[in-house]
Amino acid sequence: MRSFRKTLESGHFAITAELTPPREPDLESLAVAAKILKPAVTAINLTDGAGARVRVCSLAAAIHLRGLDVEPILQMTCRDRNRIAIKSDLLAAAAFGIESVLTLTGDGVDAGDMPEAMPVFDLDSTTLLTMIRDMSRDSLALDRNDRNHAPAFFRGAADAPVAIDDDWRPAGLLAKIEAGAQFVQSQYCFDMQLLERYMQRLSDSGVTERVYFLVGLGPLKSAAGARWMRDTLYGTIIPDGIIRRMEAARDPRHEGIVICSELIQQAREIRGVSGVHLMAPGQHREIVEAIRFAGLT
């Protein structure tokens, strides 16, 4: 199987999914989910303290997936560690052959289960990208005279498609590209017309020539869940028409899978879209079904 990076570089459509490590010291549930997803996806993201909640760390989860012959994408946030700790984790990731890293600033501690925790934020996602780029370019070794162990990290950034006007420019995304981003995974965007306009502007700004763009999607469970996502999750775009479809469905689970498959097919036709990033906590089989319905397995 091609690696995530090779899939994108060869012009093939990439499909990534996201898993959240468990809250107990047992990785069996993670392994089961990864084995379900493995035949259908290119790589799997491991979240890093999502929602500022304590879980098995993303690095340990990524190492575990490597042992199962599943390619991980290591998510790395800036909330909990300073640059010394982050560099140490990157050393460990490189030692275990983990190549792809998605940089994120991270949710604030107020959102999580330990709001009294001290946030770090020594870096933000853009300066973290720069640090990873420089480590890859120079060397991971602490001895700067040693150039034999520089890794080839494949560096990722997050983005959120938005409605644009004539004056809008992707300044934030361009800054991340200048800092070293090579691929992008977006927040949920279920509006393909908005996405097409957004991608056209990215193309006009030269973004799509410099970075691979994966659109965030996923199978919905219910109309109520879709409303909650739209109203609560930062950057989420779900049109009213899709919520009405979920409301009218006799089988909302099946309808959510069908909608996801349709949107995958539509996204694939939009210029500049290199893949999709599928997010649906606990719905591993639904993700695989959506990919199959889209004709991509």
Rosetta blueprint (number, residue, H / E / L):
1 M L
2 R L
3 S L
4 F H
5 R H
6 K H
7 T H
8 L H
9 E H
10 S L
11 G L
12 H L
13 F L
14 A E
15 I E
16 T E
17 A E
18 E E
19 L E
20 T L
21 P L
22 P L
23 R L
24 E L
25 P L
26 D L
27 L L
28 E H
29 S H
30 L H
31 A H
32 V H
33 A H
34 A H
35 K H
36 I H
37 L H
38 K L
39 P L
40 A L
41 V L
42 T L
43 A E
44 I E
45 N E
46 L E
47 T L
48 D L
49 G L
50 A H
51 G H
52 A H
53 R L
54 V L
55 R L
56 V L
57 C L
58 S H
59 L H
60 A H
61 A H
62 A H
63 I H
64 H H
65 L H
66 R H
67 G H
68 L L
69 D L
70 V L
71 E L
72 P E
73 I E
74 L E
75 Q E
76 M E
77 T E
78 C L
79 R L
80 D L
81 R L
82 N L
83 R H
84 I H
85 A H
86 I H
87 K H
88 S H
89 D H
90 L H
91 L H
92 A H
93 A H
94 A H
95 A H
96 F L
97 G L
98 I L
99 E L
100 S E
101 V E
102 L E
103 T E
104 L E
105 T L
106 G L
107 D L
108 G L
109 V H
110 D H
111 A H
112 G L
113 D L
114 M L
115 P L
116 E L
117 A L
118 M L
119 P L
120 V L
121 F L
122 D L
123 L L
124 D L
125 S H
126 T H
127 T H
128 L H
129 L H
130 T H
131 M H
132 I H
133 R H
134 D H
135 M H
136 S H
137 R H
138 D L
139 S L
140 L L
141 A L
142 L L
143 D L
144 R L
145 N L
146 D L
147 R L
148 N L
149 H L
150 A L
151 P L
152 A L
153 F L
154 F E
155 R E
156 G E
157 A E
158 A E
159 D E
160 A L
161 P L
162 V L
163 A L
164 I L
165 D L
166 D L
167 D L
168 W L
169 R L
170 P L
171 A H
172 G H
173 L H
174 L H
175 A H
176 K H
177 I H
178 E H
179 A H
180 G L
181 A L
182 Q L
183 F E
184 V E
185 Q E
186 S E
187 Q E
188 Y E
189 C E
190 F L
191 D L
192 M H
193 Q H
194 L H
195 L H
196 E H
197 R H
198 Y H
199 M H
200 Q H
201 R H
202 L H
203 S H
204 D H
205 S L
206 G L
207 V L
208 T L
209 E L
210 R L
211 V L
212 Y E
213 F E
214 L E
215 V E
216 G E
217 L E
218 G L
219 P L
220 L L
221 K L
222 S L
223 A H
224 A H
225 G H
226 A H
227 R H
228 W H
229 M H
230 R H
231 D H
232 T H
233 L L
234 Y L
235 G L
236 T L
237 I E
238 I L
239 P L
240 D H
241 G H
242 I H
243 I H
244 R H
245 R H
246 M H
247 E H
248 A H
249 A L
250 R L
251 D L
252 P H
253 R H
254 H H
255 E H
256 G H
257 I H
258 V H
259 I H
260 C H
261 S H
262 E H
263 L H
264 I H
265 Q H
266 Q H
267 A H
268 R H
269 E L
270 I L
271 R L
272 G L
273 V E
274 S E
275 G E
276 V E
277 H E
278 L E
279 M L
280 A L
281 P L
282 G L
283 Q L
284 H H
285 R H
286 E H
287 I H
288 V H
289 E H
290 A H
291 I H
292 R H
293 F H
294 A L
295 G L
296 L L
297 T L
